[in-house]
Amino acid sequence: QVQLVESGGGLVQPGGSLSLSCAASGRTFSSYAMGWFRQAPGKEREFVAAISWSGGSTYYADSVKGRFTISRDNAKNTAYLQMNSLKPEDTAVYCCAASFYSDYVAPSALHEYDYWGQGTQVTVSS
């Protein structure tokens, strides 16, 4: 069992930056990839970014590539999502997730993730 708790969401102006954190607890002695997903009102949940256990592999959705950076600190059992140049279309509930599929990859599909956080709201608006 892994528990994930997101933090860092809030209201930010277009062009601004925000950093999200995802703290993991529970079965943290096992290796796992971590990912970020988001869901806007009336939209399906979509993949944002993922990072492998070692941090050696990352993968980003085209919509956020070049603006968002995913990272992790395994000593702190925490993943991060640094979001820069935010746009109104980035507004969504952002959830982190953990995947035990592989030690070496950064999965991008929802079904590849085993545990999910409750989400944190990110609103980009003037």
N, CA, C and O atoms as CSV, one atom per row, in Angstrom:
chain,resi,resn,atom,element,x,y,z
A,1,GLN,N,N,0.836,-1.184,0.000
A,1,GLN,CA,C,0.000,0.000,0.000
A,1,GLN,C,C,0.878,1.243,0.000
A,1,GLN,O,O,1.834,1.347,0.768
A,2,VAL,N,N,0.539,2.170,-0.865
A,2,VAL,CA,C,1.225,3.448,-0.954
A,2,VAL,C,C,0.188,4.550,-0.844
A,2,VAL,O,O,-0.845,4.525,-1.513
A,3,GLN,N,N,0.480,5.504,0.001
A,3,GLN,CA,C,-0.376,6.671,0.126
A,3,GLN,C,C,0.341,7.866,-0.494
A,3,GLN,O,O,1.531,8.078,-0.259
A,4,LEU,N,N,-0.379,8.631,-1.273
A,4,LEU,CA,C,0.174,9.782,-1.962
A,4,LEU,C,C,-0.631,11.016,-1.599
A,4,LEU,O,O,-1.861,11.005,-1.639
A,5,VAL,N,N,0.068,12.068,-1.251
A,5,VAL,CA,C,-0.583,13.316,-0.880
A,5,VAL,C,C,0.054,14.452,-1.656
A,5,VAL,O,O,1.248,14.723,-1.521
A,6,GLU,N,N,-0.757,15.115,-2.470
A,6,GLU,CA,C,-0.282,16.246,-3.253
A,6,GLU,C,C,-0.409,17.538,-2.458
A,6,GLU,O,O,-1.247,17.662,-1.564
A,7,SER,N,N,0.431,18.482,-2.801
A,7,SER,CA,C,0.340,19.812,-2.224
A,7,SER,C,C,0.937,20.815,-3.200
A,7,SER,O,O,1.651,20.442,-4.130
A,8,GLY,N,N,0.643,22.072,-2.985
A,8,GLY,CA,C,1.236,23.127,-3.782
A,8,GLY,C,C,0.321,23.766,-4.799
A,8,GLY,O,O,0.713,24.725,-5.465
A,9,GLY,N,N,-0.890,23.258,-4.936
A,9,GLY,CA,C,-1.813,23.854,-5.878
A,9,GLY,C,C,-2.279,25.217,-5.417
A,9,GLY,O,O,-2.094,25.599,-4.262
A,10,GLY,N,N,-2.884,25.941,-6.336
A,10,GLY,CA,C,-3.381,27.254,-6.006
A,10,GLY,C,C,-3.729,28.044,-7.238
A,10,GLY,O,O,-3.833,27.499,-8.337
A,11,LEU,N,N,-3.905,29.326,-7.047
A,11,LEU,CA,C,-4.246,30.250,-8.122
A,11,LEU,C,C,-2.999,30.983,-8.577
A,11,LEU,O,O,-2.249,31.515,-7.760
A,12,VAL,N,N,-2.782,31.011,-9.874
A,12,VAL,CA,C,-1.622,31.687,-10.436
A,12,VAL,C,C,-2.034,32.382,-11.729
A,12,VAL,O,O,-2.932,31.914,-12.429
A,13,GLN,N,N,-1.387,33.487,-12.043
A,13,GLN,CA,C,-1.684,34.219,-13.265
A,13,GLN,C,C,-1.038,33.543,-14.473
A,13,GLN,O,O,-0.022,32.861,-14.336
A,14,PRO,N,N,-1.621,33.732,-15.647
A,14,PRO,CA,C,-0.980,33.203,-16.853
A,14,PRO,C,C,0.461,33.683,-16.970
A,14,PRO,O,O,0.767,34.848,-16.717
A,15,GLY,N,N,1.331,32.770,-17.353
A,15,GLY,CA,C,2.747,33.067,-17.431
A,15,GLY,C,C,3.496,32.836,-16.144
A,15,GLY,O,O,4.726,32.878,-16.120
A,16,GLY,N,N,2.774,32.596,-15.084
A,16,GLY,CA,C,3.397,32.374,-13.797
A,16,GLY,C,C,3.867,30.949,-13.611
A,16,GLY,O,O,3.780,30.122,-14.519
A,17,SER,N,N,4.365,30.680,-12.426
A,17,SER,CA,C,4.922,29.371,-12.100
A,17,SER,C,C,4.311,28.831,-10.826
A,17,SER,O,O,3.852,29.577,-9.961
A,18,LEU,N,N,4.319,27.524,-10.736
A,18,LEU,CA,C,3.809,26.845,-9.561
A,18,LEU,C,C,4.536,25.520,-9.436
A,18,LEU,O,O,4.858,24.885,-10.440
A,19,SER,N,N,4.792,25.108,-8.218
A,19,SER,CA,C,5.463,23.842,-7.971
A,19,SER,C,C,4.581,22.941,-7.131
A,19,SER,O,O,4.132,23.329,-6.053
A,20,LEU,N,N,4.337,21.747,-7.622
A,20,LEU,CA,C,3.546,20.768,-6.907
A,20,LEU,C,C,4.452,19.715,-6.286
A,20,LEU,O,O,5.504,19.381,-6.832
A,21,SER,N,N,4.035,19.204,-5.150
A,21,SER,CA,C,4.755,18.135,-4.478
A,21,SER,C,C,3.830,16.953,-4.264
A,21,SER,O,O,2.621,17.116,-4.103
A,22,CYS,N,N,4.404,15.774,-4.264
A,22,CYS,CA,C,3.660,14.548,-4.007
A,22,CYS,C,C,4.460,13.716,-3.032
A,22,CYS,O,O,5.497,13.154,-3.384
A,23,ALA,N,N,3.981,13.639,-1.812
A,23,ALA,CA,C,4.660,12.886,-0.767
A,23,ALA,C,C,4.090,11.481,-0.687
A,23,ALA,O,O,2.877,11.296,-0.583
A,24,ALA,N,N,4.968,10.499,-0.735
A,24,ALA,CA,C,4.569,9.096,-0.681
A,24,ALA,C,C,4.901,8.501,0.675
A,24,ALA,O,O,5.923,8.822,1.280
A,25,SER,N,N,4.029,7.640,1.133
A,25,SER,CA,C,4.265,6.906,2.365
A,25,SER,C,C,3.708,5.502,2.211
A,25,SER,O,O,2.955,5.222,1.278
A,26,GLY,N,N,4.080,4.625,3.124
A,26,GLY,CA,C,3.643,3.249,3.057
A,26,GLY,C,C,4.734,2.356,2.499
A,26,GLY,O,O,5.808,2.238,3.089
A,27,ARG,N,N,4.463,1.728,1.367
A,27,ARG,CA,C,5.373,0.764,0.770
A,27,ARG,C,C,6.481,1.448,-0.010
A,27,ARG,O,O,6.716,1.143,-1.180
A,28,THR,N,N,7.151,2.365,0.644
A,28,THR,CA,C,8.161,3.159,-0.033
A,28,THR,C,C,9.518,2.460,-0.114
A,28,THR,O,O,10.453,2.992,-0.711
A,29,PHE,N,N,9.630,1.272,0.482
A,29,PHE,CA,C,10.857,0.507,0.326
A,29,PHE,C,C,10.934,-0.136,-1.049
A,29,PHE,O,O,12.004,-0.569,-1.476
A,30,SER,N,N,9.820,-0.198,-1.735
A,30,SER,CA,C,9.779,-0.723,-3.091
A,30,SER,C,C,10.001,0.404,-4.088
A,30,SER,O,O,9.665,1.559,-3.829
A,31,SER,N,N,10.565,0.051,-5.216
A,31,SER,CA,C,10.782,1.030,-6.261
A,31,SER,C,C,9.503,1.234,-7.069
A,31,SER,O,O,8.725,0.300,-7.266
A,32,TYR,N,N,9.299,2.442,-7.524
A,32,TYR,CA,C,8.100,2.754,-8.283
A,32,TYR,C,C,8.330,3.997,-9.127
A,32,TYR,O,O,9.048,4.917,-8.735
A,33,ALA,N,N,7.716,3.998,-10.267
A,33,ALA,CA,C,7.674,5.207,-11.073
A,33,ALA,C,C,6.587,6.123,-10.524
A,33,ALA,O,O,5.666,5.675,-9.841
A,34,MET,N,N,6.706,7.389,-10.826
A,34,MET,CA,C,5.680,8.331,-10.401
A,34,MET,C,C,5.262,9.188,-11.579
A,34,MET,O,O,6.063,9.513,-12.455
A,35,GLY,N,N,4.006,9.542,-11.577
A,35,GLY,CA,C,3.479,10.342,-12.658
A,35,GLY,C,C,2.524,11.400,-12.156
A,35,GLY,O,O,2.021,11.340,-11.034
A,36,TRP,N,N,2.291,12.362,-13.013
A,36,TRP,CA,C,1.308,13.399,-12.760
A,36,TRP,C,C,0.257,13.350,-13.856
A,36,TRP,O,O,0.575,13.233,-15.039
A,37,PHE,N,N,-0.991,13.440,-13.446
A,37,PHE,CA,C,-2.124,13.501,-14.347
A,37,PHE,C,C,-2.976,14.696,-13.967
A,37,PHE,O,O,-2.874,15.213,-12.854
A,38,ARG,N,N,-3.811,15.129,-14.885
A,38,ARG,CA,C,-4.692,16.240,-14.572
A,38,ARG,C,C,-6.054,16.025,-15.201
A,38,ARG,O,O,-6.195,15.332,-16.208
A,39,GLN,N,N,-7.047,16.634,-14.586
A,39,GLN,CA,C,-8.403,16.546,-15.097
A,39,GLN,C,C,-9.078,17.901,-14.942
A,39,GLN,O,O,-9.254,18.404,-13.832
A,40,ALA,N,N,-9.446,18.472,-16.063
A,40,ALA,CA,C,-10.159,19.736,-16.081
A,40,ALA,C,C,-11.655,19.465,-16.035
A,40,ALA,O,O,-12.089,18.369,-16.391
A,41,PRO,N,N,-12.451,20.437,-15.605
A,41,PRO,CA,C,-13.902,20.239,-15.563
A,41,PRO,C,C,-14.463,19.838,-16.926
A,41,PRO,O,O,-14.185,20.482,-17.937
A,42,GLY,N,N,-15.247,18.776,-16.937
A,42,GLY,CA,C,-15.844,18.304,-18.166
A,42,GLY,C,C,-14.910,17.562,-19.093
A,42,GLY,O,O,-15.300,17.189,-20.199
A,43,LYS,N,N,-13.686,17.343,-18.662
A,43,LYS,CA,C,-12.697,16.668,-19.488
A,43,LYS,C,C,-12.290,15.342,-18.851
A,43,LYS,O,O,-12.470,15.130,-17.652
A,44,GLU,N,N,-11.744,14.466,-19.669
A,44,GLU,CA,C,-11.193,13.222,-19.159
A,44,GLU,C,C,-9.822,13.469,-18.545
A,44,GLU,O,O,-9.131,14.425,-18.897
A,45,ARG,N,N,-9.447,12.605,-17.636
A,45,ARG,CA,C,-8.132,12.704,-17.029
A,45,ARG,C,C,-7.059,12.437,-18.077
A,45,ARG,O,O,-7.165,11.494,-18.862
A,46,GLU,N,N,-6.033,13.267,-18.084
A,46,GLU,CA,C,-4.986,13.129,-19.071
A,46,GLU,C,C,-3.606,13.086,-18.425
A,46,GLU,O,O,-3.379,13.642,-17.350
A,47,PHE,N,N,-2.716,12.425,-19.100
A,47,PHE,CA,C,-1.343,12.303,-18.653
A,47,PHE,C,C,-0.623,13.628,-18.785
A,47,PHE,O,O,-0.820,14.361,-19.754
A,48,VAL,N,N,0.214,13.932,-17.802
A,48,VAL,CA,C,1.014,15.151,-17.821
A,48,VAL,C,C,2.503,14.835,-17.911
A,48,VAL,O,O,3.182,15.282,-18.835
A,49,ALA,N,N,3.004,14.068,-16.953
A,49,ALA,CA,C,4.431,13.773,-16.903
A,49,ALA,C,C,4.663,12.558,-16.034
A,49,ALA,O,O,3.851,12.239,-15.166
A,50,ALA,N,N,5.774,11.878,-16.267
A,50,ALA,CA,C,6.126,10.715,-15.466
A,50,ALA,C,C,7.636,10.631,-15.329
A,50,ALA,O,O,8.381,11.163,-16.152
A,51,ILE,N,N,8.073,9.958,-14.283
A,51,ILE,CA,C,9.491,9.794,-14.019
A,51,ILE,C,C,9.735,8.401,-13.463
A,51,ILE,O,O,8.965,7.907,-12.639
A,52,SER,N,N,10.808,7.776,-13.918
A,52,SER,CA,C,11.150,6.445,-13.449
A,52,SER,C,C,11.708,6.501,-12.037
A,52,SER,O,O,11.982,7.575,-11.503
A,53,TRP,N,N,11.871,5.336,-11.446
A,53,TRP,CA,C,12.354,5.238,-10.074
A,53,TRP,C,C,13.681,5.972,-9.882
A,53,TRP,O,O,13.850,6.721,-8.920
A,54,SER,N,N,14.608,5.753,-10.794
A,54,SER,CA,C,15.927,6.354,-10.670
A,54,SER,C,C,15.946,7.817,-11.097
A,54,SER,O,O,16.905,8.538,-10.823
A,55,GLY,N,N,14.893,8.246,-11.763
A,55,GLY,CA,C,14.889,9.575,-12.336
A,55,GLY,C,C,15.551,9.651,-13.693
A,55,GLY,O,O,15.615,10.721,-14.298
A,56,GLY,N,N,16.047,8.516,-14.179
A,56,GLY,CA,C,16.768,8.495,-15.433
A,56,GLY,C,C,15.899,8.582,-16.668
A,56,GLY,O,O,16.393,8.854,-17.762
A,57,SER,N,N,14.621,8.356,-16.503
A,57,SER,CA,C,13.701,8.414,-17.629
A,57,SER,C,C,12.530,9.307,-17.267
A,57,SER,O,O,11.896,9.125,-16.228
A,58,THR,N,N,12.251,10.261,-18.117
A,58,THR,CA,C,11.082,11.126,-17.948
A,58,THR,C,C,10.303,11.175,-19.240
A,58,THR,O,O,10.844,10.944,-20.322
A,59,TYR,N,N,9.033,11.476,-19.114
A,59,TYR,CA,C,8.165,11.550,-20.278
A,59,TYR,C,C,7.123,12.614,-20.019
A,59,TYR,O,O,6.554,12.688,-18.930
A,60,TYR,N,N,6.871,13.443,-21.030
A,60,TYR,CA,C,5.954,14.560,-20.893
A,60,TYR,C,C,4.900,14.539,-21.987
A,60,TYR,O,O,5.164,14.137,-23.120
A,61,ALA,N,N,3.719,14.973,-21.632
A,61,ALA,CA,C,2.713,15.229,-22.645
A,61,ALA,C,C,3.172,16.389,-23.522
A,61,ALA,O,O,3.837,17.311,-23.050
A,62,ASP,N,N,2.812,16.334,-24.796
A,62,ASP,CA,C,3.221,17.398,-25.709
A,62,ASP,C,C,2.744,18.770,-25.242
A,62,ASP,O,O,3.413,19.776,-25.475
A,63,SER,N,N,1.605,18.808,-24.594
A,63,SER,CA,C,1.025,20.071,-24.186
A,63,SER,C,C,1.821,20.790,-23.101
A,63,SER,O,O,1.670,21.998,-22.917
A,64,VAL,N,N,2.667,20.056,-22.383
A,64,VAL,CA,C,3.425,20.664,-21.299
A,64,VAL,C,C,4.925,20.603,-21.520
A,64,VAL,O,O,5.687,21.167,-20.735
A,65,LYS,N,N,5.356,19.936,-22.561
A,65,LYS,CA,C,6.777,19.770,-22.830
A,65,LYS,C,C,7.452,21.127,-22.991
A,65,LYS,O,O,6.976,21.992,-23.726
A,66,GLY,N,N,8.558,21.294,-22.298
A,66,GLY,CA,C,9.279,22.549,-22.339
A,66,GLY,C,C,8.848,23.544,-21.289
A,66,GLY,O,O,9.544,24.528,-21.041
A,67,ARG,N,N,7.708,23.301,-20.667
A,67,ARG,CA,C,7.193,24.186,-19.627
A,67,ARG,C,C,7.196,23.541,-18.249
A,67,ARG,O,O,7.446,24.207,-17.244
A,68,PHE,N,N,6.918,22.248,-18.207
A,68,PHE,CA,C,6.848,21.528,-16.943
A,68,PHE,C,C,8.075,20.640,-16.780
A,68,PHE,O,O,8.630,20.144,-17.760
A,69,THR,N,N,8.489,20.447,-15.541
A,69,THR,CA,C,9.592,19.557,-15.233
A,69,THR,C,C,9.207,18.657,-14.070
A,69,THR,O,O,8.827,19.136,-13.001
A,70,ILE,N,N,9.306,17.358,-14.283
A,70,ILE,CA,C,9.052,16.409,-13.221
A,70,ILE,C,C,10.378,15.973,-12.615
A,70,ILE,O,O,11.364,15.784,-13.328
A,71,SER,N,N,10.398,15.817,-11.313
A,71,SER,CA,C,11.592,15.371,-10.619
A,71,SER,C,C,11.173,14.584,-9.388
A,71,SER,O,O,9.997,14.545,-9.025
A,72,ARG,N,N,12.151,13.962,-8.756
A,72,ARG,CA,C,11.840,13.229,-7.535
A,72,ARG,C,C,13.050,13.197,-6.623
A,72,ARG,O,O,14.192,13.306,-7.068
A,73,ASP,N,N,12.777,13.048,-5.354
A,73,ASP,CA,C,13.805,12.898,-4.340
A,73,ASP,C,C,13.422,11.668,-3.535
A,73,ASP,O,O,12.584,11.738,-2.635
A,74,ASN,N,N,14.037,10.547,-3.862
A,74,ASN,CA,C,13.644,9.293,-3.232
A,74,ASN,C,C,13.981,9.255,-1.748
A,74,ASN,O,O,13.315,8.558,-0.983
A,75,ALA,N,N,14.998,9.988,-1.335
A,75,ALA,CA,C,15.323,10.064,0.084
A,75,ALA,C,C,14.189,10.703,0.871
A,75,ALA,O,O,14.002,10.415,2.053
A,76,LYS,N,N,13.435,11.572,0.208
A,76,LYS,CA,C,12.292,12.225,0.830
A,76,LYS,C,C,10.970,11.592,0.423
A,76,LYS,O,O,9.909,12.033,0.866
A,77,ASN,N,N,11.025,10.564,-0.416
A,77,ASN,CA,C,9.818,9.902,-0.920
A,77,ASN,C,C,8.845,10.914,-1.528
A,77,ASN,O,O,7.639,10.870,-1.285
A,78,THR,N,N,9.395,11.807,-2.310
A,78,THR,CA,C,8.605,12.900,-2.843
A,78,THR,C,C,8.886,13.122,-4.316
A,78,THR,O,O,10.036,13.091,-4.753
A,79,ALA,N,N,7.833,13.343,-5.068
A,79,ALA,CA,C,7.935,13.748,-6.461
A,79,ALA,C,C,7.470,15.185,-6.597
A,79,ALA,O,O,6.690,15.681,-5.784
A,80,TYR,N,N,7.956,15.842,-7.628
A,80,TYR,CA,C,7.648,17.242,-7.832
A,80,TYR,C,C,7.231,17.486,-9.276
A,80,TYR,O,O,7.608,16.751,-10.189
A,81,LEU,N,N,6.463,18.511,-9.450
A,81,LEU,CA,C,6.136,18.988,-10.782
A,81,LEU,C,C,6.300,20.497,-10.788
A,81,LEU,O,O,5.482,21.226,-10.226
A,82,GLN,N,N,7.356,20.955,-11.424
A,82,GLN,CA,C,7.593,22.383,-11.572
A,82,GLN,C,C,6.897,22.852,-12.834
A,82,GLN,O,O,7.190,22.366,-13.927
A,83,MET,N,N,5.992,23.778,-12.693
A,83,MET,CA,C,5.190,24.254,-13.804
A,83,MET,C,C,5.519,25.716,-14.070
A,83,MET,O,O,5.302,26.576,-13.216
A,84,ASN,N,N,6.038,25.988,-15.248
A,84,ASN,CA,C,6.377,27.339,-15.661
A,84,ASN,C,C,5.542,27.746,-16.863
A,84,ASN,O,O,4.944,26.907,-17.536
A,85,SER,N,N,5.512,29.034,-17.119
A,85,SER,CA,C,4.775,29.572,-18.269
A,85,SER,C,C,3.362,29.024,-18.322
A,85,SER,O,O,2.899,28.566,-19.367
A,86,LEU,N,N,2.692,29.073,-17.206
A,86,LEU,CA,C,1.370,28.475,-17.103
A,86,LEU,C,C,0.352,29.190,-17.975
A,86,LEU,O,O,0.389,30.409,-18.143
A,87,LYS,N,N,-0.550,28.402,-18.521
A,87,LYS,CA,C,-1.602,28.880,-19.393
A,87,LYS,C,C,-2.956,28.575,-18.769
A,87,LYS,O,O,-3.061,27.659,-17.953
A,88,PRO,N,N,-3.992,29.322,-19.134
A,88,PRO,CA,C,-5.322,29.016,-18.607
A,88,PRO,C,C,-5.752,27.582,-18.857
A,88,PRO,O,O,-6.451,26.995,-18.031
A,89,GLU,N,N,-5.346,27.009,-19.978
A,89,GLU,CA,C,-5.711,25.633,-20.278
A,89,GLU,C,C,-5.019,24.613,-19.387
A,89,GLU,O,O,-5.343,23.427,-19.440
A,90,ASP,N,N,-4.072,25.058,-18.571
A,90,ASP,CA,C,-3.457,24.171,-17.586
A,90,ASP,C,C,-4.325,24.013,-16.345
A,90,ASP,O,O,-4.027,23.185,-15.484
A,91,THR,N,N,-5.385,24.790,-16.243
A,91,THR,CA,C,-6.268,24.711,-15.094
A,91,THR,C,C,-6.881,23.313,-14.989
A,91,THR,O,O,-7.507,22.826,-15.931
A,92,ALA,N,N,-6.696,22.688,-13.849
A,92,ALA,CA,C,-7.188,21.326,-13.643
A,92,ALA,C,C,-6.880,20.896,-12.221
A,92,ALA,O,O,-6.146,21.563,-11.492
A,93,VAL,N,N,-7.453,19.772,-11.849
A,93,VAL,CA,C,-7.034,19.082,-10.647
A,93,VAL,C,C,-5.872,18.179,-11.022
A,93,VAL,O,O,-5.998,17.334,-11.908
A,94,TYR,N,N,-4.757,18.354,-10.362
A,94,TYR,CA,C,-3.558,17.586,-10.652
A,94,TYR,C,C,-3.395,16.479,-9.622
A,94,TYR,O,O,-3.388,16.734,-8.418
A,95,CYS,N,N,-3.265,15.259,-10.101
A,95,CYS,CA,C,-3.086,14.105,-9.243
A,95,CYS,C,C,-1.739,13.455,-9.511
A,95,CYS,O,O,-1.305,13.363,-10.659
A,96,CYS,N,N,-1.090,13.012,-8.469
A,96,CYS,CA,C,0.097,12.199,-8.659
A,96,CYS,C,C,-0.273,10.734,-8.505
A,96,CYS,O,O,-1.287,10.393,-7.896
A,97,ALA,N,N,0.555,9.887,-9.060
A,97,ALA,CA,C,0.285,8.459,-9.050
A,97,ALA,C,C,1.594,7.691,-8.993
A,97,ALA,O,O,2.641,8.190,-9.404
A,98,ALA,N,N,1.521,6.477,-8.480
A,98,ALA,CA,C,2.682,5.602,-8.378
A,98,ALA,C,C,2.438,4.331,-9.159
A,98,ALA,O,O,1.348,3.761,-9.121
A,99,SER,N,N,3.462,3.893,-9.868
A,99,SER,CA,C,3.383,2.687,-10.680
A,99,SER,C,C,4.472,1.711,-10.281
A,99,SER,O,O,5.641,2.082,-10.179
A,100,PHE,N,N,4.088,0.472,-10.056
A,100,PHE,CA,C,5.043,-0.580,-9.737
A,100,PHE,C,C,5.323,-1.463,-10.945
A,100,PHE,O,O,5.831,-2.575,-10.799
A,101,TYR,N,N,4.999,-0.978,-12.125
A,101,TYR,CA,C,5.170,-1.766,-13.334
A,101,TYR,C,C,6.627,-2.089,-13.625
A,101,TYR,O,O,6.952,-3.218,-13.992
A,102,SER,N,N,7.505,-1.111,-13.464
A,102,SER,CA,C,8.897,-1.298,-13.846
A,102,SER,C,C,9.800,-0.362,-13.059
A,102,SER,O,O,9.389,0.725,-12.652
A,103,ASP,N,N,11.026,-0.796,-12.851
A,103,ASP,CA,C,12.040,0.051,-12.229
A,103,ASP,C,C,12.644,1.037,-13.206
A,103,ASP,O,O,13.321,1.980,-12.796
A,104,TYR,N,N,12.408,0.834,-14.498
A,104,TYR,CA,C,13.213,1.505,-15.504
A,104,TYR,C,C,12.456,2.432,-16.436
A,104,TYR,O,O,13.069,3.168,-17.208
A,105,VAL,N,N,11.137,2.407,-16.377
A,105,VAL,CA,C,10.362,3.200,-17.317
A,105,VAL,C,C,9.496,4.208,-16.588
A,105,VAL,O,O,9.300,4.129,-15.375
A,106,ALA,N,N,8.990,5.143,-17.346
A,106,ALA,CA,C,8.068,6.156,-16.856
A,106,ALA,C,C,6.751,5.981,-17.599
A,106,ALA,O,O,6.581,6.544,-18.681
A,107,PRO,N,N,5.818,5.216,-17.047
A,107,PRO,CA,C,4.566,4.949,-17.752
A,107,PRO,C,C,3.738,6.202,-17.960
A,107,PRO,O,O,3.805,7.149,-17.177
A,108,SER,N,N,2.955,6.192,-19.032
A,108,SER,CA,C,2.116,7.332,-19.350
A,108,SER,C,C,0.627,7.016,-19.364
A,108,SER,O,O,-0.193,7.927,-19.468
A,109,ALA,N,N,0.265,5.742,-19.260
A,109,ALA,CA,C,-1.134,5.341,-19.312
A,109,ALA,C,C,-1.710,5.210,-17.906
A,109,ALA,O,O,-1.033,4.754,-16.984
A,110,LEU,N,N,-2.955,5.613,-17.757
A,110,LEU,CA,C,-3.609,5.556,-16.456
A,110,LEU,C,C,-3.606,4.153,-15.868
A,110,LEU,O,O,-3.395,3.982,-14.667
A,111,HIS,N,N,-3.840,3.143,-16.713
A,111,HIS,CA,C,-3.952,1.778,-16.219
A,111,HIS,C,C,-2.628,1.212,-15.741
A,111,HIS,O,O,-2.601,0.160,-15.103
A,112,GLU,N,N,-1.533,1.891,-16.037
A,112,GLU,CA,C,-0.229,1.443,-15.586
A,112,GLU,C,C,0.106,1.917,-14.171
A,112,GLU,O,O,1.162,1.580,-13.636
A,113,TYR,N,N,-0.775,2.682,-13.579
A,113,TYR,CA,C,-0.548,3.206,-12.239
A,113,TYR,C,C,-1.420,2.499,-11.217
A,113,TYR,O,O,-2.577,2.169,-11.475
A,114,ASP,N,N,-0.835,2.278,-10.058
A,114,ASP,CA,C,-1.467,1.460,-9.035
A,114,ASP,C,C,-2.074,2.262,-7.886
A,114,ASP,O,O,-3.064,1.839,-7.289
A,115,TYR,N,N,-1.495,3.398,-7.582
A,115,TYR,CA,C,-1.956,4.212,-6.470
A,115,TYR,C,C,-2.053,5.661,-6.894
A,115,TYR,O,O,-1.258,6.152,-7.695
A,116,TRP,N,N,-3.043,6.333,-6.337
A,116,TRP,CA,C,-3.346,7.696,-6.733
A,116,TRP,C,C,-3.538,8.596,-5.532
A,116,TRP,O,O,-4.093,8.183,-4.514
A,117,GLY,N,N,-3.079,9.820,-5.656
A,117,GLY,CA,C,-3.365,10.825,-4.654
A,117,GLY,C,C,-4.738,11.424,-4.878
A,117,GLY,O,O,-5.401,11.122,-5.870
A,118,GLN,N,N,-5.160,12.264,-3.968
A,118,GLN,CA,C,-6.491,12.843,-4.046
A,118,GLN,C,C,-6.561,14.066,-4.945
A,118,GLN,O,O,-7.652,14.487,-5.330
A,119,GLY,N,N,-5.434,14.633,-5.278
A,119,GLY,CA,C,-5.399,15.746,-6.200
A,119,GLY,C,C,-5.278,17.098,-5.532
A,119,GLY,O,O,-5.654,17.281,-4.374
A,120,THR,N,N,-4.745,18.039,-6.290
A,120,THR,CA,C,-4.651,19.415,-5.836
A,120,THR,C,C,-5.047,20.331,-6.985
A,120,THR,O,O,-4.647,20.115,-8.129
A,121,GLN,N,N,-5.826,21.343,-6.678
A,121,GLN,CA,C,-6.368,22.224,-7.703
A,121,GLN,C,C,-5.336,23.245,-8.143
A,121,GLN,O,O,-4.700,23.904,-7.319
A,122,VAL,N,N,-5.180,23.366,-9.445
A,122,VAL,CA,C,-4.357,24.405,-10.048
A,122,VAL,C,C,-5.254,25.246,-10.938
A,122,VAL,O,O,-5.887,24.732,-11.860
A,123,THR,N,N,-5.305,26.529,-10.659
A,123,THR,CA,C,-6.117,27.442,-11.444
A,123,THR,C,C,-5.227,28.533,-12.013
A,123,THR,O,O,-4.534,29.230,-11.272
A,124,VAL,N,N,-5.249,28.678,-13.327
A,124,VAL,CA,C,-4.453,29.687,-14.016
A,124,VAL,C,C,-5.419,30.700,-14.598
A,124,VAL,O,O,-6.139,30.409,-15.554
A,125,SER,N,N,-5.432,31.880,-14.024
A,125,SER,CA,C,-6.402,32.889,-14.436
A,125,SER,C,C,-5.928,34.274,-14.027
A,125,SER,O,O,-5.256,34.442,-13.009
A,126,SER,N,N,-6.289,35.262,-14.839
A,126,SER,CA,C,-5.977,36.645,-14.512
A,126,SER,C,C,-7.022,37.215,-13.555
A,126,SER,O,O,-6.930,38.377,-13.161
